[in-house]
């Protein structure tokens, strides 16, 4: 039942999340995998403290919030509207290294997210955890390294569900580099 499923998901999430589940606002989606006869769960959460900080800022500038959505899911809506990524196993990489140092990498199976990873491209040079900016070619190399790590991890976790293609959402100036890199990974690029 849905009540049992919610309890099981919260129980399992407690094993993997390094802080109290009670300190989060969470949501999840479930899809039944007929082949493995298991539920696949996409679990998302944000610390209540962080959410309240964002809501406070928006309230101060008189913005009424109706809905909040994880940025990567907004990218998935775009991919769906564009008519790509709804069939087969497709990775989506949402990247803008000129404006942001965070990249979203998501793998979809027939449109359902199987795996998601946020990648931060800034680096912490020491224990202070202060980030420092990288040169554009260094950002691109770090992005390629992190993308390779993500694809390798996904392939190990889901050996029977090989990636077929990758959809890049990003700046035009990255297109040639990312298309070339996707060929190195053995993936078609969109």
N, C-alpha and C positions, 0 to 999 in steps of 0.2 A: 504494500500500500504506500501511498505518498507520505504518510506520517512515518512509517518505518524507514522509508528511503531517506527522508530528511534527517532522522536520528542517526542512521548509518553513515551518511555523508559527513555530518558534524563529528561523529566519532572518529572517522578516518582522517578528517582534516586536522583534528587535534594532534595526530601523530606526526604531521609534516610541517605544521606552521609553528614557528619559533616563539610565539606569544599566545596569550589567551584568546580563544575563539570568541569569547564574550566581548572582547575589545574591538571586534570587527563588525562592519555591516557587510553581509555576504549575500551571494546569490549563486545559483547553479543551474545548469542545463543537463539533461540526461538523454542519452540515446542508447537504445538496446542494440548490441552487436550480435546479429544472428549467428555469425560464424563461430565466435568464441562463447556465445551464450552468456554474455556478461553485459552489465551496464557500463557505459562509458560516461564519465561525469566530468563536466567542465565546471570548475569551482573558481569563483572570483570573489575577492574581498578587498576592503579598504579599512584602515584603522579609523574608528569613529572620530578620534582626535583630529586626524588629517582631514576627513570629510567635513567636520565642523569648522575647521580653519577655512577651507574653501568656501563653505556656505556663508561664513561670517564676512569674508571679503566681498562676496557677491551681494550680500545684504547691505553692506556699507555703501555700495555704489548703486543701490536700488534696483538690482537685477533679481527678478522673481524666478526661482528655479522650479521647473516642472519635472524635469528628467535629468539624470546624470548618467553618463555612459563612459565606460572605459574607452580610451582613444583607439585602441586596436579594434574594438568592436565597431566603432564608427567606420574604420577602414574596411572592415568586412562588409558592412552595409553597402559601401561604395563598390566593392568588388562584385557583390551580388547584383546591384543595379547595372553594372557594366556587363553582366552576363558571363563573367569568367569565374572559375574556381568552384563551380557548382557540381561538377562531375569529376570523379577520380580523386586522386591524392595530390593536392596542390598546396604549395607553400606561398604565403603572402608576406612580403617584406615591405614595411612602411618606413621609409627613411628620408630624412631631410637634414643632411649634415651641415647645411649652411645656417639653419635656424635653430636646430635642436640637437642635443647630444644623446637623445634616447631613440632607439629603433625598436619597432615591434616586429617580431617574427612569429607567425602563426601557421600551423599546418591544418588544412581542412580535408576531411574525408566526405566527399559529396556534400560540401557546404557546412558540415558540422566541425567545429574546432576540436582537434585531437590534442594539440600541443601548442603552448604559447610561451614565449620568452620575451621579456623586455631586456634590451641590451643597452648599457650605458657606455658611450664612447669616450667620455672624459676619463682621465686617469687621476688617481691619488698618488702623488709622488712619495708620501711618507705617512706616518701615523696620524698626522693632523687631519687627514681625509679631505683636505682642501683640493679641489679639482684644478687641473691646469689645462689650458687649451692646447690642442694638437694642431699641427699644420695639416692642410687639406690632404696631402698624400699619406700622412700618418693616420688620419681618420679613416681613409679608404682602406688602408692595410689592416687596421684594427677591425673594421667592419667585415672584411673578408675573413679574417681569422675567426671572429665570433660567429659569422655565418657558417663557416665550415664546422665549428664545434657544435652548433645547433643542429645542423643537418646530420652529422655523425651521431649525436645523441639520439635524435629522432629515429634514425635507422636502426640503432641498437635496441631502442625501446619498442619499436613496431617493425620487426623484421619482415613480416608478411605484408606490409603496407608500404611499399616503396614509393618515394616521391616521384611524380611524373613531370611536373613543371613548377616554375616559380613565377609569381606575379610581383613585379616591382612597382611600388607606388613611391614616386620621388621626383627629384629634380632631373631635368633632361640632361644636364651635364654629367650625371652619373651613369646614364644609360649604356654607353659603349663599354665602360669598365665592368658594370654589373652583368651585362649580357655575356661578355667574354668569360667572366668568372663563373657564371651559371653553366657554361659549356664545360669548364674544368670539373664542375661537380656532376656532370652528366645529366643536366636538367635543361629542358626547353625553357626559354624566357619569354615573358609577356610584359 
